[in-house]
Amino acid sequence: MTTKLTIILSAAILLAGCAPVTIGRINADPSRYRNQTVHVTGTVTNSVGLMGKGGYQLDDNTGKIYVISGKGVPSRGSRVTVTGRVTQGAEVLGTAVGVAIREQGHQVK
């Protein structure tokens, strides 16, 4: 019984750490989210891809953030949920950006 309770509590803690967050929150306090895995949902406003790699900009009405992808790039106007790690000092499409998400995966809605 104690083992099951431990597993359930551990799963709850892990899932709480992976809760969706707004882009505005990430941009307002990037050091808090640096190197953490986050989930964000928004609309792709700009994208560039080549041979399954590239980047795109995501807007969730609280802010915009660049996403660096090695698994394909969704088209402009797509609504996506992204899971990835927050990084600082990234370079996207030849432009230095303060905060970006290095994508682990995305799901088009």
C-alpha positions in Angstrom: 0.0 0.0 0.0 2.8 2.4 0.9 4.6 1.7 -2.5 1.4 2.6 -4.4 1.0 5.8 -2.5 4.6 6.7 -3.2 4.2 6.1 -6.9 1.1 8.2 -7.1 2.6 11.1 -5.2 5.8 10.9 -7.4 3.7 11.0 -10.5 1.6 13.9 -9.3 4.8 15.9 -8.5 6.3 15.2 -11.9 3.0 16.1 -13.7 2.8 19.4 -11.7 6.3 20.3 -12.9 5.2 19.8 -16.5 2.0 22.0 -16.3 1.4 24.4 -19.2 2.9 27.8 -18.8 2.3 31.0 -20.8 5.0 32.5 -23.0 4.5 35.8 -21.2 5.6 34.2 -18.0 8.7 32.7 -19.6 9.7 36.0 -21.1 9.0 37.9 -17.9 11.3 35.7 -15.8 13.5 33.6 -18.1 16.0 32.6 -15.4 13.2 30.8 -13.5 12.5 28.6 -16.5 16.1 28.2 -17.8 16.9 24.6 -18.6 13.4 23.5 -17.5 11.0 21.5 -19.6 7.9 23.5 -20.4 4.6 23.0 -22.3 3.3 26.0 -24.3 0.4 26.2 -26.7 0.0 28.9 -29.4 -0.2 29.8 -33.0 2.8 29.7 -35.4 3.4 33.2 -36.7 6.6 32.6 -38.7 8.5 29.4 -39.6 11.5 28.4 -41.5 12.6 24.8 -42.1 15.0 22.8 -44.2 15.3 19.0 -44.2 13.3 18.5 -41.0 15.1 21.2 -39.0 14.5 24.8 -38.4 12.7 27.2 -36.2 9.4 29.0 -35.7 7.9 31.7 -33.7 5.0 30.9 -31.4 2.4 33.4 -30.1 -0.1 32.6 -27.3 -1.5 36.1 -26.9 0.7 36.7 -23.8 3.9 36.9 -25.8 6.0 35.4 -28.6 8.9 33.0 -28.3 11.2 31.2 -30.8 11.2 27.5 -30.9 14.2 25.6 -32.3 13.2 22.3 -33.9 15.0 19.3 -35.1 11.8 17.3 -35.8 10.1 19.3 -38.5 8.5 22.7 -38.5 4.8 23.4 -38.4 3.4 25.8 -41.0 2.4 29.4 -40.4 -1.0 29.7 -38.8 -0.9 26.2 -37.2 -2.0 25.9 -33.6 0.5 23.7 -31.7 1.5 22.5 -28.3 5.2 22.4 -27.8 7.2 20.5 -25.2 10.8 21.6 -24.8 13.6 23.1 -22.7 13.9 26.9 -22.2 17.3 28.2 -23.3 18.9 31.7 -23.3 21.2 33.3 -25.7 20.0 31.2 -28.7 20.4 32.2 -32.3 17.4 31.7 -34.6 17.4 32.3 -38.3 20.6 34.3 -37.9 19.1 36.6 -35.3 20.1 36.5 -31.6 17.2 36.1 -29.3 17.1 36.3 -25.6 14.9 33.3 -24.8 14.0 30.3 -26.9 12.6 26.8 -26.5 14.6 23.9 -27.8 11.8 21.6 -28.9 11.6 18.0 -27.7 8.3 17.5 -29.6 5.2 19.3 -30.8 1.6 18.4 -31.6 -0.4 20.2 -34.2 -4.0 20.8 -33.1 
